[in-house]
Amino acid sequence: MAMSKDKLRFALFGLGDFGPYFLPYLNEVAEVVAVCDPSAAARARFVKTTGLPLPAFERPEQLFDSVDVDAVAITSPNFTHKPLAVAAAQRGKHVFCEKAMALNVPECWEMVRACESAGVRLMVGHKRRLRPPWARMIALREQLGPVLAINVARYWNIHHYNFPAWWEREELTGGLLAVSGVHTIDWMRAMCGDVALVSALAGPQTDPKYSYPDTLHVALHFHSGALASLTVSLHYPLLHFRESGGPQVVCREGGMRFLPYKDHLDLYWQRMDETEAHYERFDDLGHDHAYRLEVVDFVRWINDGREPCLTWREGLRCVEVMEAAHRSAQQNGAWLNLPLYPELEAT
Ligand SMILES: NC(=O)c1ccc[n+]([C@@H]2O[C@H](COP(=O)([O-])OP(=O)(O)OC[C@H]3O[C@@H](n4cnc5c(N)ncnc54)[C@H](O)[C@@H]3O)[C@@H](O)[C@H]2O)c1
C-alpha cells in the first residue's frame, strides 16, 4: 500500500445518512481531506459524530478553490450527482458516484463525456453484485448453466422507516426504482447481461405523498434470451426492507432460491441431476467487503490503470432500465427497446 503522503486526496460530497458511513472505507486506502454539504446542520453533525475536524464547505466551488484534491466521492441525493460530477471533472478530479448514477440517461452521458474530456475516471457504486452472497449466485452459473428466468418481489413496508423527504419526489430521485429496485436491476444485469426490452405496469397508488407510482411491476427481456420480473411495492405490511427481494432463479441445469433476513441470508441451490439442495448460510451480509472492493479498485484504477470491478457503464445501463420502466408504466406497459437514447451512444 502507498505511504500516507502518496495517498489520494478525496473530497466527500453529502454528509447525510450514507456519506459519513462510507467515509471510513475511503480512509482505509485514501484520505478524505475536505467535505461539502449545503446544510449547516449536516456539516455540524458530521464533526460531532465523526470527530474529524475537516475543512467543510457549503458549495463545491469553495471547496475546489481552497483545497487540493485528486478525487471526489459523491454521496449526496440523486438529483445532485450530475452537476457535482460535471463540476468535479471540469476541475480535473476523478469521480466516484453513488448509485443511482443520475436521474436519467442524458444526465449519465453528460457525466461520462465530462469525465472523458477531462481524462478522469468515473465509477458508480453498485455494491449489490459485489456482496459475497449475491456474488455467489453470479458464480453459481458455472454449475447451474446460463440463467433462463429470474423472479424478484421487493414488497416491503416503507412506513417503518424515516426516509428524507427528497426520496418522495420523482424529479429528485429518478422514480420508484431508484428508491427500491436499483440494486436488484444491477445484479440482474450481472446475472443475465444487457437488457433488450423493458415493460412495466404501475399498481393503484396507495400513498399520495409519493410523486411516483408506489407499486410497480417490471418485465425485462435480456439479449441472452433470459426473462426477469421485478415487482416493487412500498406498501406491504408483512416484510421489512432487508427481508424482501430474495430472488428465485431458473437456470439451464438447475435453480437457486435466495432468502434474505435482517441478520443473515440463506441460499439454496440444486442441479436437476441432484436429489438434494445445497444450503449455504451467510451470517455476514457482505456490505464491508463490497464497499472495500469498490474503493480499492477505484484507487488502483486511478493509480495503476488496473481494470476495476465497476465503471460508469453499470451505472448508466441501470439508470437506462429504470428510466425505460418508468416511461413504460406511463404508457400502460408498452415494450420499450434499449438503448433508450441511441443518438447518445458512444461512436
Ligand atoms: N450504495 C449504497 O449502499 C447506498 C446506501 C445508501 C445511500 N446511497 C446513496 O447515497 C446518496 C445519499 O443518500 P443518503 O441516504 O445519505 O441521503 P441523505 O438525505 O441522508 O443525505 C444527503 C446529504 O447530501 C446533502 N446534499 C444535498 N445537496 C448537496 C450538494 N449539492 N452537495 C453536497 N451535499 C448535498 C444533504 O444536505 C444531505 O446532508 C443517494 O444517492 C443514495 O442512493 C447508497
The ligand as an SDF file (V2000), in Angstrom:
LIG
                    3D

 44 48  0  0  0  0  0  0  0  0999 V2000
  -24.5690    2.0960   -2.0670 N   0  0  0  0  0  0  0  0  0  0  0  0
  -25.3450    2.0840   -1.0050 C   0  0  0  0  0  0  0  0  0  0  0  0
  -25.4350    1.0880   -0.3230 O   0  0  0  0  0  0  0  0  0  0  0  0
  -26.0920    3.3130   -0.6020 C   0  0  0  0  0  0  0  0  0  0  0  0
  -26.7670    3.3220    0.6280 C   0  0  0  0  0  0  0  0  0  0  0  0
  -27.4380    4.4910    0.9880 C   0  0  0  0  0  0  0  0  0  0  0  0
  -27.4570    5.5920    0.1400 C   0  0  0  0  0  0  0  0  0  0  0  0
  -26.8080    5.5250   -1.0490 N   0  0  0  0  0  0  0  0  0  0  0  0
  -26.8270    6.6900   -1.9650 C   0  0  0  0  0  0  0  0  0  0  0  0
  -26.1840    7.7870   -1.3300 O   0  0  0  0  0  0  0  0  0  0  0  0
  -26.8270    9.0060   -1.6900 C   0  0  0  0  0  0  0  0  0  0  0  0
  -27.2390    9.7660   -0.4230 C   0  0  0  0  0  0  0  0  0  0  0  0
  -28.1970    9.0310    0.2990 O   0  0  0  0  0  0  0  0  0  0  0  0
  -28.4900    9.3610    1.8350 P   0  0  0  0  0  0  0  0  0  0  0  0
  -29.4020    8.2830    2.3140 O   0  0  0  0  0  0  0  0  0  0  0  0
  -27.2160    9.6080    2.5530 O   0  0  0  0  0  0  0  0  0  0  0  0
  -29.3040   10.7360    1.7270 O   0  0  0  0  0  0  0  0  0  0  0  0
  -29.4800   11.8400    2.8810 P   0  0  0  0  0  0  0  0  0  0  0  0
  -30.6450   12.6730    2.5060 O   0  0  0  0  0  0  0  0  0  0  0  0
  -29.4610   11.1880    4.2290 O   0  0  0  0  0  0  0  0  0  0  0  0
  -28.1460   12.7220    2.7900 O   0  0  0  0  0  0  0  0  0  0  0  0
  -27.8510   13.5180    1.6850 C   0  0  0  0  0  0  0  0  0  0  0  0
  -26.9650   14.6870    2.1330 C   0  0  0  0  0  0  0  0  0  0  0  0
  -26.4890   15.3510    0.9520 O   0  0  0  0  0  0  0  0  0  0  0  0
  -26.5930   16.7510    1.1750 C   0  0  0  0  0  0  0  0  0  0  0  0
  -26.6200   17.4720   -0.1020 N   0  0  0  0  0  0  0  0  0  0  0  0
  -27.6910   17.9430   -0.7940 C   0  0  0  0  0  0  0  0  0  0  0  0
  -27.2780   18.5900   -1.8980 N   0  0  0  0  0  0  0  0  0  0  0  0
  -25.9240   18.5250   -1.9130 C   0  0  0  0  0  0  0  0  0  0  0  0
  -24.9330   19.0360   -2.7810 C   0  0  0  0  0  0  0  0  0  0  0  0
  -25.2420   19.7110   -3.8970 N   0  0  0  0  0  0  0  0  0  0  0  0
  -23.6320   18.8250   -2.4800 N   0  0  0  0  0  0  0  0  0  0  0  0
  -23.2970   18.1390   -1.3520 C   0  0  0  0  0  0  0  0  0  0  0  0
  -24.1920   17.6270   -0.4930 N   0  0  0  0  0  0  0  0  0  0  0  0
  -25.5070   17.8280   -0.7640 C   0  0  0  0  0  0  0  0  0  0  0  0
  -27.8310   16.9110    2.0360 C   0  0  0  0  0  0  0  0  0  0  0  0
  -27.8400   18.1710    2.7110 O   0  0  0  0  0  0  0  0  0  0  0  0
  -27.7220   15.7220    2.9640 C   0  0  0  0  0  0  0  0  0  0  0  0
  -26.9620   16.0600    4.1200 O   0  0  0  0  0  0  0  0  0  0  0  0
  -28.0030    8.6220   -2.5990 C   0  0  0  0  0  0  0  0  0  0  0  0
  -27.6270    8.7720   -3.9430 O   0  0  0  0  0  0  0  0  0  0  0  0
  -28.2420    7.1560   -2.2840 C   0  0  0  0  0  0  0  0  0  0  0  0
  -28.7820    6.4550   -3.3850 O   0  0  0  0  0  0  0  0  0  0  0  0
  -26.1170    4.4220   -1.4150 C   0  0  0  0  0  0  0  0  0  0  0  0
  1  2  1  0
  2  3  2  0
  2  4  1  0
  4  5  1  0
  4 44  2  0
  5  6  2  0
  6  7  1  0
  7  8  2  0
  8  9  1  0
  8 44  1  0
  9 10  1  0
  9 42  1  0
 10 11  1  0
 11 12  1  0
 11 40  1  0
 12 13  1  0
 13 14  1  0
 14 15  2  0
 14 16  1  0
 14 17  1  0
 17 18  1  0
 18 19  2  0
 18 20  1  0
 18 21  1  0
 21 22  1  0
 22 23  1  0
 23 24  1  0
 23 38  1  0
 24 25  1  0
 25 26  1  0
 25 36  1  0
 26 27  1  0
 26 35  1  0
 27 28  2  0
 28 29  1  0
 29 30  1  0
 29 35  2  0
 30 31  1  0
 30 32  2  0
 32 33  1  0
 33 34  2  0
 34 35  1  0
 36 37  1  0
 36 38  1  0
 38 39  1  0
 40 41  1  0
 40 42  1  0
 42 43  1  0
M  CHG  2   8   1  16  -1
M  END
$$$$
